[in-house]
Amino acid sequence: MYRSLIASKKTASKRNLEAERKRNKKEKSWSNQRDAKLKKAKKRAKKEEKSELERAKEAQDLEELEKDAKLIKKRKKGKITEKELEDEFGIDV
C-alpha cells in the first residue's frame, strides 16, 4: 500500500508539472497573441488571394484552349477557311 501511495504521488506531481508548463506557455500578453493572430490572418489572406489568381488564370487558359479546339473542328469540317483560322489564331503568314 505504501508503494502505491508513493507511485500515485509521483504521477500527480508529474501531472502538476505538465499543467504548470501549459499555464506558463499560455500566459502571453494579449497584444502578442493579437499580433500573432493578425499575422496569421494576413498570411492566410495572401495565400487565398494567390490561389484565387491562379484559379482565374487556369480558367482563362481553359477557355482559350476550348475556343481553339472549336476553331480547329470548324476548319476540319470546312466551315471556315485557312485564312480565317489564321486570323483567329493571330498567325501572320
FENJO-V422453 format. One record per residue. RES is the residue in three letters. PHI is phi as a letter, one per 20 degrees, with the letter a starting at -180 (999 if undefined). PSI is psi as a letter, one per 40 degrees, with the letter a starting at -180 (999 if undefined). D_LAST is the distance of its C-alpha to the last C-alpha in Angstrom with 1 decimal. Layout:
BEGIN
RES_PHI_PSI_D_LAST, RES_PHI_PSI_D_LAST
END
This chain:
BEGIN
MET_999_d_99.0, TYR_f_d_99.0, ARG_f_d_96.0, SER_f_d_93.9, LEU_f_d_94.8, ILE_f_d_93.5, ALA_f_d_90.3, SER_f_d_89.7, LYS_f_d_90.3, LYS_f_d_87.7, THR_f_d_85.0, ALA_f_d_85.9, SER_f_d_85.6, LYS_f_d_82.3, ARG_f_d_81.0, ASN_f_d_82.3, LEU_f_d_80.5, GLU_f_d_77.2, ALA_f_d_77.8, GLU_f_d_78.6, ARG_f_d_75.4, LYS_f_d_73.4, ARG_f_d_75.2, ASN_f_d_74.7, LYS_f_d_71.0, LYS_f_d_70.7, GLU_e_g_72.7, LYS_e_i_69.8, SER_f_i_69.9, TRP_f_d_68.2, SER_f_d_65.9, ASN_f_d_64.6, GLN_f_d_63.9, ARG_f_d_62.2, ASP_f_d_60.0, ALA_f_d_59.0, LYS_f_d_58.2, LEU_f_d_56.1, LYS_f_d_54.2, LYS_f_d_53.6, ALA_f_d_52.5, LYS_f_d_50.0, LYS_f_d_48.6, ARG_f_d_48.3, ALA_f_d_46.6, LYS_f_d_44.1, LYS_f_d_43.3, GLU_f_d_43.0, GLU_f_d_40.6, LYS_f_d_38.4, SER_f_d_38.4, GLU_f_d_37.6, LEU_f_d_34.5, GLU_f_d_33.4, ARG_f_d_34.0, ALA_f_d_32.1, LYS_f_d_29.1, GLU_f_d_29.4, ALA_f_d_29.7, GLN_f_d_26.5, ASP_f_d_24.6, LEU_f_d_26.1, GLU_f_d_25.1, GLU_f_d_21.4, LEU_f_d_21.6, GLU_f_d_23.5, LYS_f_d_21.0, ASP_f_d_18.1, ALA_f_d_20.5, LYS_f_d_21.3, LEU_f_d_17.8, ILE_f_d_17.4, LYS_f_d_20.8, LYS_f_d_20.0, ARG_f_d_17.0, LYS_f_d_19.5, LYS_f_e_22.1, GLY_n_e_19.9, LYS_f_d_20.6, ILE_c_i_17.0, THR_e_i_14.1, GLU_f_d_10.9, LYS_f_d_9.2, GLU_f_d_12.0, LEU_f_d_11.6, GLU_f_d_8.1, ASP_f_d_9.7, GLU_f_d_12.7, PHE_f_e_11.4, GLY_n_f_9.7, ILE_e_h_6.4, ASP_d_h_3.8, VAL_d_999_0.0
END
